[in-house]
Amino acid sequence: MKTQILLIVILLHNLFAGYAQEMKLQKSIVTKTIFFDKVEQGWTQEKNKWFYNGETVNFVPATYCSVETIDSTLIFEQSTIKKNIQIKEESTGFYETIESDWKWNDEAWYYKGKIVKSFPPSFTKKTTIITTTYDLDSKEVKNQEKIKEETFYEVKSESWKWDINDGCWLLHGKKNDLLPSYDFVRSVKQYENH
């Protein structure tokens, strides 16, 4: 998402560069708003952090939709130029694991047949992400990209262990309700541009 914003800023800069050479830029205003919709069960997003069942996690859900709107205003000596862009990112997907007694059922993780508010010690997230950039002024689609991604995560910290008897995480050998930090292990991506 940050890369896209940087690309949009560069695009806007190049777009307005011809005007800026002839006129003196007095002020630029860029406002950005983002909201999330269709987020999978148990997930919330607040202040650029993701939470799963109320606990901070260091990865994003498989299923969500985000809409980011960027309003840019360049004020020159004798004119004002405005540009409004919207970036919509729709992610759909699911999880898999080879961990014993764990199962994902499209809504939650189960361990030994019981729902748990956690992820297994290792898992793969399989997603399809479609990112569409709209020019809100001209009502045109400027770019669309589709990415199929498989990302593998696992808990590598020796401080965390999954208690196979009680079905909970142990931190330094003690039960707790926190979630461990998952390490990104590898990712495979396939890109399609439209």
C-alpha positions as CSV (number, residue, x, y, z in Angstrom):
1,M,0.0,0.0,0.0
2,K,2.8,2.4,0.8
3,T,4.5,1.7,-2.5
4,Q,1.3,2.5,-4.3
5,I,1.0,5.8,-2.5
6,L,4.6,6.6,-3.4
7,L,3.9,5.8,-7.1
8,I,0.8,8.0,-7.0
9,V,2.7,10.9,-5.5
10,I,5.3,10.4,-8.3
11,L,2.6,10.2,-10.9
12,L,1.0,13.4,-9.6
13,H,4.3,15.1,-9.4
14,N,5.1,14.2,-13.1
15,L,1.6,15.2,-14.1
16,F,1.9,18.6,-12.6
17,A,5.6,19.1,-13.4
18,G,4.8,21.1,-16.6
19,Y,2.5,23.4,-14.7
20,A,5.0,23.9,-11.9
21,Q,7.7,25.0,-14.3
22,E,5.6,27.8,-15.7
23,M,3.9,28.8,-12.4
24,K,5.3,29.0,-8.9
25,L,3.9,26.4,-6.6
26,Q,2.7,28.0,-3.4
27,K,1.1,25.2,-1.5
28,S,0.3,21.5,-1.9
29,I,-2.3,19.6,0.2
30,V,-2.6,15.9,0.2
31,T,-5.2,14.2,2.3
32,K,-5.6,10.4,2.6
33,T,-8.5,8.4,4.0
34,I,-8.7,4.6,4.3
35,F,-11.4,2.3,5.5
36,F,-11.7,-1.5,5.6
37,D,-14.8,-3.5,4.7
38,K,-15.6,-7.2,4.4
39,V,-12.9,-8.2,6.9
40,E,-12.9,-11.8,7.9
41,Q,-14.4,-12.9,11.2
42,G,-12.4,-12.1,14.3
43,W,-10.2,-9.4,12.7
44,T,-10.2,-5.6,13.2
45,Q,-7.8,-2.9,12.0
46,E,-7.1,0.2,14.1
47,K,-4.4,2.8,13.7
48,N,-2.4,0.8,11.2
49,K,-2.4,-2.3,13.4
50,W,-4.2,-5.6,12.8
51,F,-5.9,-7.5,15.7
52,Y,-7.2,-11.1,15.7
53,N,-9.8,-11.7,18.4
54,G,-8.5,-8.6,20.2
55,E,-4.8,-9.5,20.1
56,T,-2.2,-7.8,18.0
57,V,-0.9,-9.8,15.0
58,N,1.9,-9.0,12.6
59,F,0.2,-10.1,9.4
60,V,-3.0,-9.2,7.6
61,P,-6.1,-11.4,7.1
62,A,-6.7,-13.4,4.0
63,T,-10.0,-11.8,3.3
64,Y,-10.6,-8.0,3.4
65,C,-11.4,-5.0,1.2
66,S,-9.7,-1.7,1.7
67,V,-10.6,1.6,0.0
68,E,-8.0,4.4,0.1
69,T,-8.8,7.8,-1.2
70,I,-6.1,10.4,-2.0
71,D,-7.1,14.0,-2.6
72,S,-4.4,16.2,-3.9
73,T,-4.5,20.0,-4.3
74,L,-1.7,22.1,-5.8
75,I,-2.1,25.8,-5.4
76,F,-0.1,28.0,-7.8
77,E,0.0,31.8,-8.1
78,Q,-3.0,32.0,-10.4
79,S,-4.6,28.6,-10.4
80,T,-5.5,25.5,-8.4
81,I,-5.2,21.9,-9.7
82,K,-7.1,19.1,-7.9
83,K,-6.7,15.4,-8.4
84,N,-8.7,12.7,-6.7
85,I,-7.6,9.0,-6.8
86,Q,-9.1,5.9,-5.1
87,I,-7.2,2.7,-4.6
88,K,-9.4,-0.3,-3.9
89,E,-7.7,-3.6,-2.7
90,E,-9.8,-6.7,-2.5
91,S,-8.2,-9.8,-1.0
92,T,-9.9,-13.2,-0.8
93,G,-8.4,-16.4,0.4
94,F,-8.0,-19.1,3.0
95,Y,-5.4,-20.8,5.3
96,E,-3.8,-24.2,5.3
97,T,-1.6,-26.0,7.8
98,I,0.2,-29.4,8.1
99,E,0.1,-29.1,11.9
100,S,-1.5,-32.1,13.6
101,D,-5.1,-31.7,14.9
102,W,-5.5,-28.2,13.3
103,K,-8.2,-27.3,10.7
104,W,-9.4,-24.1,9.0
105,N,-13.1,-24.2,8.1
106,D,-13.4,-20.8,6.2
107,E,-14.4,-19.0,9.4
108,A,-12.1,-20.1,12.2
109,W,-9.3,-22.3,13.3
110,Y,-10.2,-25.6,15.1
111,Y,-7.8,-27.6,17.3
112,K,-8.9,-31.1,18.1
113,G,-12.4,-30.3,16.9
114,K,-12.7,-27.2,19.2
115,I,-12.7,-23.6,17.9
116,V,-9.6,-21.7,19.1
117,K,-8.9,-18.0,18.9
118,S,-5.4,-18.5,17.5
119,F,-3.4,-19.6,14.5
120,P,-1.4,-22.8,14.5
121,P,2.4,-22.8,15.0
122,S,2.8,-22.8,11.3
123,F,0.5,-22.1,8.4
124,T,0.2,-21.0,4.8
125,K,-2.1,-18.1,3.7
126,K,-3.3,-18.4,0.1
127,T,-4.8,-15.2,-1.3
128,T,-5.9,-13.5,-4.5
129,I,-5.5,-9.7,-4.3
130,I,-7.0,-7.4,-6.9
131,T,-5.8,-3.8,-6.7
132,T,-7.7,-1.2,-8.8
133,T,-6.7,2.5,-9.1
134,Y,-9.5,4.8,-10.1
135,D,-9.3,8.4,-11.2
136,L,-12.3,9.8,-9.4
137,D,-12.3,13.0,-11.5
138,S,-12.6,11.2,-14.9
139,K,-14.4,8.2,-13.4
140,E,-11.8,5.9,-15.2
141,V,-9.9,2.9,-14.1
142,K,-6.2,3.8,-14.4
143,N,-4.7,0.5,-13.4
144,Q,-5.7,-2.9,-12.2
145,E,-3.3,-5.6,-10.9
146,K,-4.1,-9.1,-9.7
147,I,-1.7,-11.0,-7.5
148,K,-2.0,-14.6,-6.4
149,E,0.1,-15.2,-3.3
150,E,1.0,-18.0,-1.0
151,T,2.8,-16.9,2.2
152,F,4.2,-19.3,4.8
153,Y,4.4,-18.2,8.4
154,E,5.6,-19.9,11.6
155,V,6.5,-19.2,15.2
156,K,10.2,-19.5,15.5
157,S,10.7,-18.0,19.0
158,E,11.7,-20.5,21.6
159,S,9.7,-18.6,24.2
160,W,6.4,-19.7,22.7
161,K,5.1,-23.3,22.6
162,W,1.7,-24.7,21.8
163,D,0.4,-26.9,24.6
164,I,-1.0,-29.9,22.8
165,N,-2.9,-31.1,25.9
166,D,-4.8,-27.9,26.8
167,G,-4.8,-26.3,23.3
168,C,-3.3,-22.9,24.3
169,W,-0.1,-21.0,23.9
170,L,2.6,-21.1,26.6
171,L,4.9,-18.2,26.9
172,H,8.0,-19.1,28.9
173,G,6.1,-22.2,30.1
174,K,3.1,-20.3,31.4
175,K,-0.5,-20.2,29.9
176,N,-1.6,-16.9,28.5
177,D,-4.2,-15.4,26.1
178,L,-1.7,-13.6,23.9
179,L,-0.7,-14.5,20.4
180,P,2.9,-15.1,19.4
181,S,4.7,-13.1,16.7
182,Y,4.7,-15.1,13.5
183,D,7.8,-15.1,11.3
184,F,7.5,-14.6,7.6
185,V,9.3,-17.6,6.1
186,R,8.6,-17.3,2.3
187,S,6.2,-16.1,-0.3
188,V,5.4,-17.0,-3.8
189,K,3.6,-14.4,-6.0
190,Q,2.1,-14.5,-9.5
191,Y,1.3,-11.1,-11.1
192,E,-1.4,-10.4,-13.7
193,N,-1.9,-6.8,-15.0
194,H,-5.1,-5.8,-16.7
